[in-house]
Amino acid sequence: MIGIRAGAKWIGAVVLMAALSGCGGDGGAAEKAGALDGYTPKQIFERGEFELERRRSKDAAFYFSEIERLYPYSEWAKQALIMQAFSYHRAKDYENSRAAAQRFIDFYPTDEDAAYAQYLLALSFYDQIDEVGRDQGLTFQALQALRTVIEVYPDSEYANSAILKFDLAFDHLAGKEMEIGRYYLRHKHYTSAINRFRVVVEDFQTTSHTPEALHRLVEAYLSLGLVDEAQTAGAILGHNYQSTEWYQDSYKLLTSQGLKMRDRGNNWLSQIYRQSIKGQWL
């Protein structure tokens, strides 16, 4: 990414600031755009950097976008486009940040900043999934975009951060399944609860939610009188997560009913037990 130079000693930026100081109110953007016609792309770019230094990110994005409009085929337009995506993202205008990042990828797919553009595109989704209750479509889109960074730009400086965020977003999806499963369990909708916890155990087994999901399966299956499934869920929990509080809770729950943590019957949990613990895949 192009570095944002420290300080405010940009003559072009100062001249532009003076020239545009009277622009504002309704139609201010149009007036600014007209006032920029006589300036070089370098001067406009420096004004954008100046606004970033002042933490006025939307104003910065405006100046960078004007370079794209006035000098679309210049080298400055390419530099301004990635800065436009960055500025919009800093302003939390994720839709415009994503649009600018995608244009950069489309126009300059082999440029050294393409990896950063893809990373910004992923962040435009990722930075909106801060709450478990939000639309999970954002999480899926973040995962897809982060996967692209990891797979297409594995040697870039953004790959490791993308891997970390991918894991956190994946964990977030599992958290959503757990939230819904716990709701069903509290309201004694045991079959619906089991379906949610099963998704976590089967599809999100690498996340931090798996131990609790197994314990909740023990609870739900015992409530339905399905002791084979409950014991098998406990067996998996005891083998893989014995140091967790969920193991302790399941152990007490099962033993209080005279049951053991062991593989019983021929159900979906037994298949997981045989495959993951005994290595029996047939």
Secondary structure, 3 states (H helix, E strand, C coil): CCCCCCCCCCHHHHHHHHHHCCCCCCCHHHHHHHHHHHCCHHHHHHHHHHHHHCCCHHHHHHHHHHHHHHCCCCHHHHHHHHHHHHHHHHCCCHHHHHHHHHHHHHHCCCCCCHHHHHHHHHHHHHCCCCCCCCCHHHHHHHHHHHHHHHHHCCCCCCHHHHHHHHHHHHHHHHHHHHHHHHHHHHCCCHHHHHHHHHHHHHHCCCCCCHHHHHHHHHHHHHHHCCHHHHHHHHHHHHHHCCCCHHHHHHHHHHHCCCCCCCCCCCCHHHHHHHHHHHCCCC
